[in-house]
Protein backbone atom coordinates (compact mmCIF):
# COMPACT_ATOMS: atom_id res chain seq x y z
CA UNK A 1 0.00 0.00 0.00
CA UNK A 2 1.96 2.98 -1.22
CA UNK A 3 1.98 6.30 0.58
CA UNK A 4 3.42 8.07 -2.49
CA UNK A 5 1.13 10.56 -4.21
CA UNK A 6 3.12 10.42 -7.47
CA UNK A 7 4.93 7.56 -9.15
CA UNK A 8 7.37 9.32 -11.46
CA UNK A 9 8.96 7.67 -14.48
CA UNK A 10 12.22 9.31 -15.58
CA UNK A 11 13.92 8.74 -18.93
CA UNK A 12 17.58 9.38 -18.04
CA UNK A 13 20.06 7.99 -15.52
CA UNK A 14 22.58 10.73 -14.80
CA UNK A 15 20.89 13.93 -13.65
CA UNK A 16 17.17 13.21 -13.88
CA UNK A 17 16.73 11.52 -10.51
CA UNK A 18 18.40 14.12 -8.25
CA UNK A 19 16.81 17.05 -10.11
CA UNK A 20 13.26 15.73 -10.09
CA UNK A 21 13.57 14.39 -6.56
CA UNK A 22 14.58 17.81 -5.28
CA UNK A 23 11.91 19.47 -7.42
CA UNK A 24 9.03 17.32 -6.22
CA UNK A 25 10.03 16.74 -2.62
CA UNK A 26 11.38 20.20 -1.88
CA UNK A 27 9.68 22.47 -4.39
CA UNK A 28 6.33 20.72 -4.65
CA UNK A 29 6.40 18.98 -1.26
CA UNK A 30 4.93 15.83 -2.75
CA UNK A 31 5.59 12.25 -1.66
CA UNK A 32 7.16 10.51 -4.65
CA UNK A 33 8.37 7.11 -5.79
CA UNK A 34 10.80 7.16 -8.74
CA UNK A 35 11.04 4.58 -11.50
CA UNK A 36 13.57 4.52 -14.34
CA UNK A 37 12.11 3.83 -17.76
CA UNK A 38 14.68 1.13 -18.41
CA UNK A 39 13.45 -0.84 -15.39
CA UNK A 40 9.94 -1.15 -16.81
CA UNK A 41 9.18 -3.80 -19.43
CA UNK A 42 6.68 -3.40 -22.26
CA UNK A 43 6.11 -6.31 -24.67
CA UNK A 44 9.24 -8.00 -23.42
CA UNK A 45 11.41 -4.91 -23.93
CA UNK A 46 12.94 -2.72 -21.23
CA UNK A 47 14.85 0.37 -22.34
CA UNK A 48 15.75 3.84 -21.22
CA UNK A 49 14.73 7.04 -22.94
CA UNK A 50 11.62 9.02 -23.75
CA UNK A 51 10.21 6.70 -26.40
CA UNK A 52 10.13 3.76 -24.00
CA UNK A 53 8.79 5.96 -21.20
CA UNK A 54 5.87 6.94 -23.44
CA UNK A 55 5.22 3.27 -24.19
CA UNK A 56 5.00 2.62 -20.45
CA UNK A 57 2.49 5.45 -20.05
CA UNK A 58 0.45 4.11 -22.97
CA UNK A 59 0.41 0.60 -21.52
CA UNK A 60 -0.60 1.83 -18.07
CA UNK A 61 -3.34 3.89 -19.71
CA UNK A 62 -4.62 0.88 -21.65
CA UNK A 63 -4.77 -1.07 -18.38
CA UNK A 64 -6.60 1.76 -16.64
CA UNK A 65 -3.73 1.97 -14.16
CA UNK A 66 -2.46 5.55 -14.62
CA UNK A 67 -4.71 6.65 -11.75
CA UNK A 68 -5.18 4.46 -8.70
CA UNK A 69 -6.61 4.77 -5.21
CA UNK A 70 -5.73 2.94 -2.03
CA UNK A 71 -6.72 3.42 1.62
CA UNK A 72 -3.91 5.91 2.15
CA UNK A 73 -3.73 8.09 -0.93
CA UNK A 74 -4.58 8.67 -4.57
CA UNK A 75 -1.77 7.63 -6.93
CA UNK A 76 -0.89 8.97 -10.38
CA UNK A 77 1.83 7.74 -12.69
CA UNK A 78 3.65 10.57 -14.49
CA UNK A 79 6.45 10.57 -17.07
CA UNK A 80 8.93 13.46 -16.83
CA UNK A 81 10.50 13.90 -20.26
CA UNK A 82 12.95 16.12 -22.12
CA UNK A 83 11.25 18.56 -24.48
CA UNK A 84 14.02 18.30 -27.12
CA UNK A 85 12.51 19.66 -30.36
CA UNK A 86 9.15 17.92 -29.90
CA UNK A 87 7.29 21.23 -29.98
CA UNK A 88 8.77 22.03 -33.40
CA UNK A 89 8.18 18.47 -34.59
CA UNK A 90 4.57 18.68 -33.38
CA UNK A 91 4.92 15.56 -31.24
CA UNK A 92 4.44 16.97 -27.73
CA UNK A 93 2.12 14.57 -25.96
CA UNK A 94 -1.05 16.32 -24.80
CA UNK A 95 -1.49 14.19 -21.71
CA UNK A 96 -1.75 15.20 -18.06
CA UNK A 97 0.49 12.25 -17.24
CA UNK A 98 3.38 13.47 -19.42
CA UNK A 99 5.36 16.47 -18.17
CA UNK A 100 8.07 18.20 -20.21
CA UNK A 101 11.08 20.33 -19.39
CA UNK A 102 10.79 23.95 -20.45
CA UNK A 103 14.30 23.86 -21.93
CA UNK A 104 15.66 21.26 -24.33
CA UNK A 105 16.55 18.69 -21.69
CA UNK A 106 16.97 18.19 -17.97
CA UNK A 107 20.61 19.36 -18.00
CA UNK A 108 19.66 22.61 -19.72
CA UNK A 109 16.79 22.97 -17.25
CA UNK A 110 19.15 22.60 -14.29
CA UNK A 111 21.50 25.27 -15.63
CA UNK A 112 18.59 27.61 -16.36
CA UNK A 113 17.28 27.56 -12.77
CA UNK A 114 20.56 27.26 -10.85
CA UNK A 115 22.55 30.02 -9.18
CA UNK A 116 25.51 29.75 -11.52
CA UNK A 117 27.72 32.12 -9.55
CA UNK A 118 27.48 29.80 -6.54
CA UNK A 119 27.99 26.81 -8.81
CA UNK A 120 31.12 28.41 -10.25
CA UNK A 121 32.45 29.23 -6.79
CA UNK A 122 32.01 25.63 -5.69
CA UNK A 123 33.34 23.87 -8.77
CA UNK A 124 36.29 26.18 -9.42
CA UNK A 125 37.08 26.64 -5.71
CA UNK A 126 37.08 30.44 -5.87
CA UNK A 127 35.47 33.13 -3.67
CA UNK A 128 31.91 34.05 -4.61
CA UNK A 129 32.94 37.55 -5.64
CA UNK A 130 35.42 36.17 -8.14
CA UNK A 131 32.85 33.62 -9.31
CA UNK A 132 30.19 36.30 -9.80
CA UNK A 133 32.58 38.33 -11.95
CA UNK A 134 33.35 35.32 -14.12
CA UNK A 135 29.78 34.06 -14.55
CA UNK A 136 27.06 35.53 -16.75
CA UNK A 137 23.30 34.96 -16.49
CA UNK A 138 22.29 34.41 -20.10
CA UNK A 139 24.40 31.49 -21.30
CA UNK A 140 21.46 29.78 -22.98
CA UNK A 141 20.70 32.78 -25.19
CA UNK A 142 24.38 33.58 -25.79
CA UNK A 143 25.15 30.10 -27.11
CA UNK A 144 21.92 30.03 -29.12
CA UNK A 145 23.01 33.24 -30.85
CA UNK A 146 26.48 31.83 -31.54
CA UNK A 147 25.11 28.56 -32.91
CA UNK A 148 22.03 29.98 -34.63
CA UNK A 149 22.88 28.34 -37.96
CA UNK A 150 23.56 24.96 -36.35
CA UNK A 151 20.24 25.07 -34.50
CA UNK A 152 18.27 26.03 -37.59
CA UNK A 153 19.91 23.17 -39.49
CA UNK A 154 18.91 20.85 -36.65
CA UNK A 155 15.29 22.03 -36.76
CA UNK A 156 15.27 21.53 -40.51
CA UNK A 157 16.60 18.01 -40.17
CA UNK A 158 13.87 17.28 -37.63
CA UNK A 159 11.21 18.50 -40.04
CA UNK A 160 12.41 16.43 -43.02
CA UNK A 161 13.53 13.41 -41.02
CA UNK A 162 17.12 13.56 -42.28
CA UNK A 163 19.80 12.20 -39.95
CA UNK A 164 22.96 12.02 -42.04
CA UNK A 165 24.51 14.56 -39.66
CA UNK A 166 24.15 14.19 -35.88
CA UNK A 167 22.80 17.61 -34.97
CA UNK A 168 22.43 16.58 -31.32
CA UNK A 169 26.20 16.92 -30.93
CA UNK A 170 28.08 20.19 -30.58
CA UNK A 171 28.28 22.39 -33.66
CA UNK A 172 30.35 21.06 -36.52
CA UNK A 173 30.12 24.28 -38.51
CA UNK A 174 31.47 26.91 -36.10
CA UNK A 175 35.20 27.51 -36.31
CA UNK A 176 36.46 27.97 -33.70
CA UNK A 177 33.81 26.15 -31.71
CA UNK A 178 32.41 29.33 -30.17
CA UNK A 179 33.28 31.55 -33.09
CA UNK A 180 31.26 32.33 -36.24
CA UNK A 181 29.77 29.72 -38.54
CA UNK A 182 32.18 28.80 -41.34
CA UNK A 183 30.38 29.31 -44.71
CA UNK A 184 32.27 26.44 -46.31
CA UNK A 185 31.28 24.02 -43.57
CA UNK A 186 27.67 25.22 -43.72
CA UNK A 187 27.61 24.73 -47.48
CA UNK A 188 29.02 21.23 -47.14
CA UNK A 189 26.15 20.18 -44.88
CA UNK A 190 23.35 22.01 -46.67
CA UNK A 191 24.38 20.85 -50.14
CA UNK A 192 24.30 17.22 -49.08
CA UNK A 193 21.02 17.67 -47.21
CA UNK A 194 19.33 19.50 -50.10
CA UNK A 195 20.46 16.80 -52.53
CA UNK A 196 18.80 14.10 -50.42
CA UNK A 197 15.67 16.03 -49.36
CA UNK A 198 13.42 17.82 -51.83
CA UNK A 199 11.79 19.91 -49.09
CA UNK A 200 15.04 20.97 -47.44
CA UNK A 201 15.04 24.55 -48.75
CA UNK A 202 11.43 25.22 -47.74
CA UNK A 203 11.91 23.70 -44.29
CA UNK A 204 15.17 25.60 -43.79
CA UNK A 205 13.35 28.89 -44.32
CA UNK A 206 10.64 27.83 -41.88
CA UNK A 207 13.26 26.95 -39.29
CA UNK A 208 14.97 30.32 -39.75
CA UNK A 209 11.70 32.19 -39.31
CA UNK A 210 10.90 30.17 -36.19
CA UNK A 211 14.30 30.84 -34.66
CA UNK A 212 14.10 34.56 -35.45
CA UNK A 213 10.69 34.76 -33.77
CA UNK A 214 12.09 33.01 -30.70
CA UNK A 215 15.05 35.39 -30.66
CA UNK A 216 12.69 38.34 -30.52
CA UNK A 217 10.85 36.86 -27.54
CA UNK A 218 14.04 35.67 -25.83
CA UNK A 219 12.92 32.03 -25.98
CA UNK A 220 15.59 30.84 -28.42
CA UNK A 221 17.86 29.78 -25.56
CA UNK A 222 15.50 26.90 -24.90
CA UNK A 223 16.82 25.26 -28.07
CA UNK A 224 20.26 24.78 -26.48
CA UNK A 225 21.05 21.31 -25.16
CA UNK A 226 22.56 20.91 -21.72
CA UNK A 227 25.48 18.88 -23.03
CA UNK A 228 26.36 21.86 -25.25
CA UNK A 229 25.83 24.39 -22.51
CA UNK A 230 27.95 23.05 -19.66
CA UNK A 231 31.19 22.89 -21.72
CA UNK A 232 30.47 26.42 -22.97
CA UNK A 233 30.03 27.73 -19.43
CA UNK A 234 33.12 25.96 -18.13
CA UNK A 235 35.20 27.23 -21.05
CA UNK A 236 34.11 30.85 -20.62
CA UNK A 237 34.46 30.84 -16.83
CA UNK A 238 37.93 29.33 -17.13
CA UNK A 239 39.01 32.05 -19.58
CA UNK A 240 37.74 34.83 -17.32
CA UNK A 241 39.29 33.40 -14.16
CA UNK A 242 42.61 32.86 -15.93
CA UNK A 243 43.14 36.62 -16.06
CA UNK A 244 43.87 36.64 -12.30
CA UNK A 245 44.57 33.06 -11.28
CA UNK A 246 45.25 29.57 -12.56
CA UNK A 247 41.83 27.92 -12.55
CA UNK A 248 41.39 24.31 -11.50
CA UNK A 249 40.29 21.75 -14.06
CA UNK A 250 36.53 21.31 -14.06
CA UNK A 251 34.65 18.75 -16.12
CA UNK A 252 31.38 19.83 -17.74
CA UNK A 253 29.47 16.97 -16.08
CA UNK A 254 30.83 18.00 -12.70
CA UNK A 255 29.54 21.52 -13.26
CA UNK A 256 25.99 20.29 -13.88
CA UNK A 257 26.14 17.95 -10.88
CA UNK A 258 27.16 20.88 -8.70
CA UNK A 259 24.45 23.12 -10.17
CA UNK A 260 21.77 20.66 -9.02
CA UNK A 261 22.41 21.77 -5.44
CA UNK A 262 21.90 25.44 -6.33
CA UNK A 263 18.61 25.28 -8.27
CA UNK A 264 15.73 27.47 -7.12
CA UNK A 265 13.36 24.52 -6.95
CA UNK A 266 10.41 26.42 -5.53
CA UNK A 267 10.40 28.89 -8.41
CA UNK A 268 11.13 26.23 -11.03
CA UNK A 269 8.19 24.23 -9.70
CA UNK A 270 5.76 27.15 -9.67
CA UNK A 271 6.69 28.43 -13.14
CA UNK A 272 7.26 25.24 -15.15
CA UNK A 273 5.94 22.10 -13.49
CA UNK A 274 3.03 23.03 -11.26
CA UNK A 275 0.99 24.32 -14.24
CA UNK A 276 1.58 21.04 -16.10
CA UNK A 277 0.54 18.94 -13.09
CA UNK A 278 -2.35 21.20 -12.09
CA UNK A 279 -5.05 18.81 -13.35
CA UNK A 280 -3.59 15.77 -11.60
CA UNK A 281 -2.88 17.45 -8.28
CA UNK A 282 -6.33 19.04 -8.17
CA UNK A 283 -8.04 15.66 -8.15
Secondary structure, DSSP 8 states (H G I E B T S, - for coil): ----SEEEEES-SSSHHHHHHHIIIIIS---EEEEEGGGSEETTEE--SHHHHHHHHHHHHHTT-SEEE-SS-EEEEEEEE--TTHHHHT-----TTEEE-SSSSHHHHHHHHB-HHHHHHHHHT--HHHHHHH--S-HHHHHHHHTHHHHHHHHHHHHHT--SS-TTSS-SSBSSTTS-B-HHHHHHHHHHHHHH-TTHHHHHHHHHHHHHHHHHHT-GGGGS-HHHHHHHHHHHHHHHHTTTS------HHHHHHHHGGGB-HHHHIIIIIHHHHHHHHT-
